[in-house]
Amino acid sequence: MTDKIKDAVEIRWHGRGGQGAKTACLLLADVAFNSGKHVQGFPEYGPERMGAPITAYNRISDEHCKVHSNIYTPDYVVVVDETLLKSVDVTKGLKESGALIINSKKSPEEIRPMLNGYKGKVCSVDAEKISMETLGKNFPNTPMLAAVVKISNVIGREKFINDMRESFRHKFVHKENLIEGNMKALIKSMDEVKVG
C-alpha cells in the first residue's frame, strides 16, 4: 500500500437497484472534483435488476491516485437500505477509525447489535422521512449523500451546499420545485444525522 492510498478517503456504498446509491456515489465524485479534489466514483455491477443489492465506491484525495481497484478497507460505509444488514456484511473491512452511516429510523445504539461486533462510529439518518417531507417521494440517495459529506467532512458544508445547488440547477433546469426540495433534503439530513 502506498502513501497516496493512505491519504485518500475511501467510501463504500451499499444499496439496492433503483434507490440511487450509484447516483449518490457519482454526485459525491462530481462535487468533490469541483472542490479541487482528485476523485474516483464507480459502481460494482452484479445482476442488474431493481431491488438487487449493489455496491459503489468513492476514492477522494488531495493528490492524484493511480490505484484503480475496488475498496476493501473503506474509511466510511454508507448503507442506503437497512434491510441489507441481514444479508450483507456491511462492516467487512471497515476501519474502526471511520464510520458506518445507515438510512434508518433507529438510533445508532439500536443498530450497533446488528453489526457483527463493529466498534467504530455508527451514524443514522431517517433518509426516507426526510425525502418524503422535502420531495414527497422516497428518494433516500440525496439525504444519504449529505450525511456522508457531514460525517466524513471530505467537503466543507457551505462549499458542498453551494456546489449541489449549482448541480441541481443544471439537472433540474425546468423543475424549480425539485431544486428546492433536494436542497431542503440535503440541509435537513446534515442537521439530523445522529452519531453514536
C-alpha positions as CSV (number, residue, x, y, z in Angstrom):
1,M,0.0,0.0,0.0
2,T,1.4,3.4,-1.0
3,D,1.2,6.7,1.0
4,K,-1.1,8.1,-1.7
5,I,-3.7,5.4,-0.9
6,K,-3.4,6.1,2.9
7,D,-4.1,9.8,2.3
8,A,-7.3,9.1,0.3
9,V,-10.7,8.9,1.9
10,E,-12.3,5.7,0.7
11,I,-16.1,5.2,0.8
12,R,-18.2,2.1,0.1
13,W,-21.9,2.4,-0.7
14,H,-24.4,-0.4,-0.2
15,G,-27.9,-0.1,-1.6
16,R,-30.5,-1.8,-3.8
17,G,-31.0,-1.2,-7.5
18,G,-33.3,1.8,-8.0
19,Q,-32.6,3.5,-4.7
20,G,-29.9,5.9,-6.1
21,A,-26.8,4.7,-4.3
22,K,-24.8,4.7,-7.6
23,T,-26.2,8.2,-8.4
24,A,-25.2,9.5,-5.0
25,C,-21.8,8.0,-5.3
26,L,-21.3,9.7,-8.7
27,L,-22.7,13.0,-7.4
28,L,-20.2,12.9,-4.5
29,A,-17.4,12.3,-7.0
30,D,-18.6,15.4,-9.1
31,V,-18.9,17.7,-6.1
32,A,-15.5,16.6,-4.7
33,F,-13.9,17.2,-8.1
34,N,-15.5,20.6,-8.2
35,S,-13.8,21.4,-4.9
36,G,-10.4,20.6,-6.3
37,K,-10.0,17.0,-5.1
38,H,-8.8,14.0,-7.2
39,V,-11.7,11.6,-7.3
40,Q,-12.9,8.2,-8.3
41,G,-16.6,7.1,-8.3
42,F,-17.5,3.7,-9.7
43,P,-20.2,1.1,-9.2
44,E,-19.6,-2.7,-9.0
45,Y,-22.0,-4.4,-11.2
46,G,-23.7,-7.7,-10.4
47,P,-27.1,-8.9,-11.6
48,E,-28.8,-5.8,-13.0
49,R,-32.3,-5.7,-11.6
50,M,-34.5,-3.5,-9.5
51,G,-34.1,-4.3,-5.8
52,A,-30.9,-6.3,-6.2
53,P,-28.0,-5.4,-3.8
54,I,-25.5,-3.1,-5.4
55,T,-22.1,-1.7,-4.3
56,A,-20.4,1.5,-5.3
57,Y,-17.2,3.2,-4.3
58,N,-15.6,6.6,-3.9
59,R,-11.9,7.4,-3.5
60,I,-11.2,11.1,-2.8
61,S,-7.7,12.5,-2.4
62,D,-5.8,15.8,-2.5
63,E,-3.3,14.1,-4.8
64,H,-3.6,12.1,-7.9
65,C,-4.3,8.4,-7.1
66,K,-3.1,5.7,-9.5
67,V,-4.9,2.9,-7.7
68,H,-7.9,1.6,-9.7
69,S,-9.2,-1.3,-7.6
70,N,-12.2,-1.9,-5.5
71,I,-12.1,-0.6,-2.0
72,Y,-11.5,-3.4,0.6
73,T,-10.8,-1.3,3.8
74,P,-13.0,1.8,3.5
75,D,-13.0,4.7,5.9
76,Y,-16.7,5.0,5.6
77,V,-19.6,2.7,4.6
78,V,-22.9,4.1,3.6
79,V,-26.0,1.8,3.8
80,V,-28.9,3.1,1.8
81,D,-31.2,0.2,2.7
82,E,-31.0,-1.1,6.3
83,T,-32.5,-4.5,5.2
84,L,-29.1,-5.2,3.7
85,L,-27.8,-5.6,7.3
86,K,-29.5,-9.1,7.3
87,S,-27.8,-10.3,4.1
88,V,-24.6,-8.3,3.5
89,D,-21.6,-7.9,5.9
90,V,-21.6,-4.1,5.5
91,T,-18.8,-3.7,8.1
92,K,-16.4,-6.0,6.3
93,G,-13.0,-4.2,6.2
94,L,-14.5,-1.0,7.6
95,K,-11.8,0.9,9.6
96,E,-12.8,1.4,13.2
97,S,-11.4,5.0,12.9
98,G,-14.1,5.6,10.3
99,A,-17.9,5.3,10.4
100,L,-20.9,3.4,9.3
101,I,-23.7,5.6,8.0
102,I,-27.1,4.0,7.8
103,N,-30.5,5.0,6.5
104,S,-32.7,4.1,9.4
105,K,-35.3,5.3,11.8
106,K,-33.3,3.5,14.6
107,S,-30.7,5.2,16.7
108,P,-27.1,4.3,16.4
109,E,-27.4,2.4,19.7
110,E,-30.3,0.3,18.4
111,I,-28.3,-0.5,15.2
112,R,-25.0,-1.5,16.9
113,P,-26.1,-5.0,18.0
114,M,-26.7,-5.9,14.3
115,L,-23.1,-5.1,13.2
116,N,-21.0,-8.2,14.0
117,G,-19.1,-6.5,16.8
118,Y,-18.1,-3.4,14.8
119,K,-16.6,-1.0,17.4
120,G,-16.3,2.2,15.3
121,K,-18.6,5.1,15.0
122,V,-22.2,4.3,13.9
123,C,-24.4,7.1,12.4
124,S,-28.0,7.0,11.4
125,V,-30.4,9.3,9.5
126,D,-34.0,8.7,8.5
127,A,-33.5,9.4,4.8
128,E,-37.0,8.1,3.9
129,K,-38.7,10.5,6.3
130,I,-36.5,13.4,5.1
131,S,-37.2,12.7,1.4
132,M,-40.9,12.3,2.0
133,E,-41.1,15.6,3.8
134,T,-39.0,17.5,1.3
135,L,-39.6,15.8,-2.1
136,G,-42.9,13.9,-1.5
137,K,-41.4,10.6,-2.5
138,N,-38.8,8.2,-1.1
139,F,-35.5,9.2,-2.7
140,P,-33.0,8.2,0.0
141,N,-29.9,9.0,-2.0
142,T,-30.0,12.8,-1.6
143,P,-30.2,12.7,2.2
144,M,-27.6,9.9,2.4
145,L,-25.2,11.9,0.2
146,A,-25.5,14.8,2.6
147,A,-25.0,12.5,5.7
148,V,-21.7,11.1,4.3
149,V,-20.4,14.5,3.5
150,K,-21.2,15.7,7.0
151,I,-19.7,12.7,8.8
152,S,-16.6,12.3,6.5
153,N,-16.0,16.1,6.1
154,V,-14.5,15.4,2.7
155,I,-16.0,18.8,1.6
156,G,-16.9,21.7,3.8
157,R,-20.7,22.2,4.4
158,E,-21.1,25.6,2.7
159,K,-19.0,24.6,-0.3
160,F,-21.0,21.3,-0.6
161,I,-24.4,23.1,-0.4
162,N,-23.4,25.7,-2.9
163,D,-22.0,23.2,-5.4
164,M,-25.0,20.9,-5.0
165,R,-27.4,23.9,-5.7
166,E,-25.5,24.5,-9.0
167,S,-25.6,20.8,-9.8
168,F,-29.3,20.6,-9.2
169,R,-29.9,23.8,-11.3
170,H,-28.3,22.1,-14.2
171,K,-30.0,18.7,-13.6
172,F,-33.5,20.1,-13.0
173,V,-33.3,23.2,-15.2
174,H,-37.1,23.4,-15.7
175,K,-38.2,21.9,-12.3
176,E,-37.6,24.6,-9.7
177,N,-39.6,22.6,-7.1
178,L,-37.1,19.7,-7.4
179,I,-34.1,22.0,-6.8
180,E,-35.6,23.4,-3.7
181,G,-36.8,20.0,-2.4
182,N,-33.4,18.5,-2.9
183,M,-31.7,21.4,-1.2
184,K,-34.0,21.1,1.8
185,A,-33.3,17.3,1.9
186,L,-29.5,17.9,1.9
187,I,-29.6,20.5,4.7
188,K,-32.2,18.6,6.8
189,S,-30.0,15.4,6.6
190,M,-26.9,17.2,7.6
191,D,-28.7,18.7,10.6
192,E,-30.4,15.4,11.6
193,V,-27.8,12.7,11.2
194,K,-27.2,11.0,14.6
195,V,-23.8,9.9,15.7
196,G,-23.3,7.1,18.2
